[in-house]
Amino acid sequence: MAKNIGVIGDGNVGGALARGLKRAGHEVRGVGNDAGAVREAAAWAEVVVLAVPFGAIDSVVKMAGEALSGKTVVDVTNAIDGSMNLAVGFTTSGAEELQKKLPKSRVVKAFNTVFAQHMDTGRLGDKPLTAFVASDDATAKATVVGLAREIGFDAVDAGPLKNARLLEPLAYLNIQLGYTLGLGTQIGLKLLHG
Ligand SMILES: NC(=O)c1ccc[n+]([C@@H]2O[C@H](COP(=O)([O-])OP(=O)(O)OC[C@H]3O[C@@H](n4cnc5c(N)ncnc54)[C@H](OP(=O)(O)O)[C@@H]3O)[C@@H](O)[C@H]2O)c1
């Protein structure tokens, strides 16, 4: 069934996910850095995708505030600091910290291990990439697994939100391979199923 999906952040990731979700038949409102628009989109949507820089999370939480209560909030961010290093790990993750800031929302970590270039199709060429989906809320997780499949990903239940501690470094490896080690962004992570 078509869902109302708010995408906060209208950059590479927000634009790509908005395209993929629209193609899948959902109602999508994408908004940029505008407090009123963020609040309205959050209030309208059933599912809200946070596609903003890690450093903008607090600002979005402040802008959207109560409008995110009871909503499924998809955290696509990578907790990377200004020196391009992982900002958190081992004992927490960006997603768990977001859940603490939004205790009434159902935070789901997803799509962060994929380069934006592949997020509108979930594919690299004709091969589906893996979307690892982690959350403590089974219903919210199932919703996001469904959305990821509709975009074209091979969506995999990656367990509780705590596993964002694994998914965020995995994304960092993807970034290292793509940018630091010269493989470029025409790469993607794929779980093989036997
Ligand atoms: N690029 C990738 O391949 C990739 C892959 C996986 C995950 N990610 C993660 O996804 C997130 C977005 O990455 P991106 O590449 O899409 O970055 P981007 O192209 O720089 O886009 C970020 C967007 O967020 C907006 N924004 C900033 N602060 C905001 C706020 N307070 N409220 C609403 N919108 C705000 C920016 O608007 P203004 O420019 O007007 O400030 C911009 O449109 C990051 O956390 C990144 O780590 C990126």
The ligand as a Tripos MOL2 file, in Angstrom:
@<TRIPOS>MOLECULE
LIG
   48    52     1     0     0
SMALL
NO_CHARGES

@<TRIPOS>ATOM
      1 N1         26.5550   10.2600   -0.3220 N.am      1 LIG1
      2 C1         26.5400    8.9720   -0.0800 C.2       1 LIG1
      3 O1         26.9290    8.1440   -0.9320 O.2       1 LIG1
      4 C2         26.0310    8.4420    1.2450 C.ar      1 LIG1
      5 C3         25.8210    7.0770    1.3880 C.ar      1 LIG1
      6 C4         25.2880    6.5910    2.5770 C.ar      1 LIG1
      7 C5         24.9730    7.4600    3.6000 C.ar      1 LIG1
      8 N2         25.2210    8.7950    3.4510 N.ar      1 LIG1
      9 C6         24.8470    9.6720    4.5630 C.3       1 LIG1
     10 O2         23.6390   10.3200    4.1770 O.3       1 LIG1
     11 C7         23.6090   11.6500    4.6930 C.3       1 LIG1
     12 C8         23.3890   12.6400    3.5440 C.3       1 LIG1
     13 O3         24.4660   12.5160    2.6370 O.3       1 LIG1
     14 P1         24.4290   13.2620    1.2330 P.3       1 LIG1
     15 O4         25.5640   12.7100    0.4680 O.co2     1 LIG1
     16 O5         23.0720   13.2390    0.6700 O.co2     1 LIG1
     17 O6         24.7960   14.7410    1.6850 O.3       1 LIG1
     18 P2         24.4840   16.0860    0.8740 P.3       1 LIG1
     19 O7         24.4190   15.8070   -0.5780 O.co2     1 LIG1
     20 O8         25.4580   17.0700    1.3980 O.co2     1 LIG1
     21 O9         23.0220   16.4620    1.3510 O.3       1 LIG1
     22 C9         22.7130   16.7850    2.6800 C.3       1 LIG1
     23 C10        21.4150   17.5240    2.6340 C.3       1 LIG1
     24 O10        20.9640   17.7470    3.9740 O.3       1 LIG1
     25 C11        20.4820   19.1040    4.0300 C.3       1 LIG1
     26 N3         20.4960   19.5570    5.3870 N.ar      1 LIG1
     27 C12        21.5350   19.9470    6.1470 C.ar      1 LIG1
     28 N4         21.1080   20.2840    7.3830 N.ar      1 LIG1
     29 C13        19.7660   20.1140    7.3730 C.ar      1 LIG1
     30 C14        18.7640   20.3060    8.3250 C.ar      1 LIG1
     31 N5         19.0470   20.7260    9.5630 N.pl3     1 LIG1
     32 N6         17.4930   20.0240    7.9790 N.ar      1 LIG1
     33 C15        17.1820   19.5910    6.7390 C.ar      1 LIG1
     34 N7         18.1010   19.3870    5.7800 N.ar      1 LIG1
     35 C16        19.3770   19.6510    6.1120 C.ar      1 LIG1
     36 C17        21.4270   19.8550    3.1500 C.3       1 LIG1
     37 O11        20.8460   21.0880    2.7930 O.3       1 LIG1
     38 P3         21.7930   22.4080    2.6910 P.3       1 LIG1
     39 O12        22.8410   22.0520    1.7060 O.co2     1 LIG1
     40 O13        20.8450   23.4680    2.2760 O.co2     1 LIG1
     41 O14        22.3390   22.6010    4.0750 O.co2     1 LIG1
     42 C18        21.5310   18.9080    1.9620 C.3       1 LIG1
     43 O15        20.4520   19.0250    1.0890 O.3       1 LIG1
     44 C19        24.9170   11.8540    5.4500 C.3       1 LIG1
     45 O16        24.7190   11.6010    6.8060 O.3       1 LIG1
     46 C20        25.8370   10.7890    4.8480 C.3       1 LIG1
     47 O17        26.8180   10.3430    5.7810 O.3       1 LIG1
     48 C21        25.7340    9.3110    2.2960 C.ar      1 LIG1
@<TRIPOS>BOND
     1     1     2 1
     2     2     3 2
     3     2     4 1
     4     4     5 ar
     5     4    48 ar
     6     5     6 ar
     7     6     7 ar
     8     7     8 ar
     9     8     9 1
    10     8    48 ar
    11     9    10 1
    12     9    46 1
    13    10    11 1
    14    11    12 1
    15    11    44 1
    16    12    13 1
    17    13    14 1
    18    14    15 2
    19    14    16 1
    20    14    17 1
    21    17    18 1
    22    18    19 2
    23    18    20 1
    24    18    21 1
    25    21    22 1
    26    22    23 1
    27    23    24 1
    28    23    42 1
    29    24    25 1
    30    25    26 1
    31    25    36 1
    32    26    27 ar
    33    26    35 ar
    34    27    28 ar
    35    28    29 ar
    36    29    30 ar
    37    29    35 ar
    38    30    31 1
    39    30    32 ar
    40    32    33 ar
    41    33    34 ar
    42    34    35 ar
    43    36    37 1
    44    36    42 1
    45    37    38 1
    46    38    39 2
    47    38    40 1
    48    38    41 1
    49    42    43 1
    50    44    45 1
    51    44    46 1
    52    46    47 1
@<TRIPOS>SUBSTRUCTURE
     1 LIG1         1 GROUP 0 **** ****
